[in-house]
Amino acid sequence: MTTLKHEEAPFLDIDLSQVPPGSPRFYTFQRTPLALVRTTHAMLDDLQAQTAYTWSQRPIAADHPSFFVYSLVSPADGCEVEHVPRGADRYAPARPWQGGYHDPCRFGEWDYAGRAIRQYADQDPKLLQMADLDVPEFELKEQHILRITRAAKP
């Protein structure tokens, strides 16, 4: 895993044309680990199908967004989440793993859109609901430059 560090700069510019689709790229900005995923159509189809199994059930836009960016810090406990590629073993093997992240401290899972995943259909939301991964503040410049201006919500 290659991590690019941009600790001191007031912003982080990422040239989206230099990020290959289908696999996350990792950055550190304002001492926060971040992931950027340029999606493929197959990934978006998987993410749309996975919506029913996420806690927030935040839909994936039908117009196929080209990327997702989020913090790799678990909103549950501050532990850094780890990338787990498609097809890897997961905590709850009832559904095939489409790829994403897991929290090695509290066993949470997130998809490539940063949405928290229910591990079992009958999980009690009051007891086990996980939040989605935080999205940094960003803007698109020149249609291919993603400028991150704040790593995480204050």
C-alpha positions in Angstrom: 0.0 0.0 0.0 1.4 3.4 -1.0 0.5 6.3 1.3 1.2 9.9 0.2 1.7 12.3 3.1 0.6 15.9 2.9 0.7 16.9 6.6 1.6 20.6 6.4 -0.2 21.8 3.3 -3.4 23.8 3.6 -5.0 21.5 1.0 -4.4 18.3 -0.8 -4.8 18.2 -4.6 -5.3 14.8 -6.2 -5.2 14.4 -10.0 -8.1 12.0 -10.6 -6.7 11.1 -14.0 -3.7 9.6 -12.2 -5.8 7.3 -9.9 -6.6 4.0 -11.6 -10.2 2.8 -11.3 -11.1 -0.2 -9.3 -8.7 0.0 -6.3 -8.3 2.5 -3.5 -5.4 5.0 -3.2 -4.3 6.0 0.3 -3.2 9.5 1.5 -2.5 11.2 4.8 -3.7 14.8 5.2 -3.8 16.8 8.4 -2.7 13.6 10.2 -5.7 11.7 9.1 -5.5 8.6 6.8 -7.8 9.0 3.8 -8.8 6.7 0.9 -9.9 7.7 -2.5 -11.6 5.1 -4.8 -12.3 5.7 -8.5 -15.1 3.3 -9.3 -15.7 1.0 -12.2 -19.2 0.3 -13.4 -19.0 -3.2 -11.8 -18.1 -1.7 -8.4 -21.0 0.7 -8.7 -23.4 -2.1 -9.5 -22.1 -4.0 -6.4 -22.5 -0.9 -4.2 -26.1 -0.4 -5.5 -26.9 -4.0 -4.7 -25.3 -3.7 -1.2 -27.4 -0.7 -0.2 -30.0 -2.9 1.6 -27.3 -4.3 3.8 -25.9 -0.9 5.0 -27.0 0.8 8.2 -27.6 4.2 6.5 -29.1 2.7 3.3 -27.7 5.9 1.6 -28.3 5.1 -2.1 -25.6 5.2 -4.8 -26.5 7.7 -7.5 -27.8 6.1 -10.7 -25.6 8.5 -12.8 -22.5 6.5 -11.7 -20.3 8.8 -9.6 -16.6 8.4 -10.5 -15.1 8.4 -7.0 -15.6 8.2 -3.3 -13.3 9.8 -0.7 -13.4 9.3 3.1 -11.4 9.1 6.3 -10.0 5.7 7.4 -10.7 6.4 11.0 -13.5 4.4 12.5 -16.3 6.7 13.7 -17.0 4.1 16.5 -13.7 4.1 18.3 -11.0 6.1 16.4 -9.2 3.0 15.3 -7.7 3.1 11.8 -9.7 0.9 9.5 -7.9 -1.5 7.1 -8.5 -2.2 3.4 -9.9 -5.7 2.6 -10.1 -6.4 -1.1 -13.0 -8.1 -2.9 -13.4 -11.8 -2.2 -11.5 -11.8 1.1 -12.9 -13.5 4.2 -15.2 -11.2 6.2 -16.6 -11.3 9.7 -20.1 -12.4 8.6 -19.6 -14.7 5.6 -23.3 -15.0 4.7 -22.8 -12.6 1.8 -19.9 -12.4 -0.6 -17.5 -9.6 0.3 -17.5 -6.9 -2.4 -14.4 -5.1 -1.0 -14.1 -2.3 1.4 -12.7 -1.8 4.9 -12.9 -3.3 8.4 -12.2 -2.1 11.9 -9.8 -4.5 13.6 -10.7 -3.0 17.0 -14.6 -3.3 16.9 -15.2 -5.5 13.9 -17.2 -2.9 11.9 -17.2 -3.1 8.1 -17.6 -0.4 5.4 -18.0 -0.7 1.7 -16.2 1.3 -1.0 -18.7 4.1 -0.7 -17.8 4.4 3.0 -21.2 3.1 4.2 -21.3 0.9 7.4 -22.4 -2.6 6.6 -24.8 -4.7 8.7 -23.1 -8.0 9.3 -26.3 -9.9 9.9 -29.9 -9.1 8.7 -31.3 -9.4 12.3 -28.8 -7.1 14.0 -30.5 -4.8 16.5 -29.9 -1.2 15.3 -30.0 0.1 18.9 -27.1 -2.0 19.9 -24.9 -2.4 16.9 -25.5 0.4 14.4 -22.2 1.8 13.0 -21.8 5.2 11.4 -20.6 5.7 7.9 -17.0 6.8 7.4 -16.5 10.6 7.5 -16.1 12.4 4.2 -13.5 15.2 4.2 -14.4 18.6 2.8 -13.5 18.8 -0.9 -14.2 20.5 -4.2 -13.5 19.6 -7.8 -11.2 21.9 -9.7 -10.7 21.8 -13.4 -12.9 18.7 -13.7 -10.1 16.3 -12.8 -8.5 17.8 -9.6 -10.0 16.8 -6.3 -9.0 19.4 -3.7 -9.4 18.3 -0.1 -9.5 21.2 2.3 -10.2 19.6 5.6 -9.5 16.0 6.5 -12.4 15.3 8.8 -15.4 16.9 10.3 -14.5 19.2 13.3 
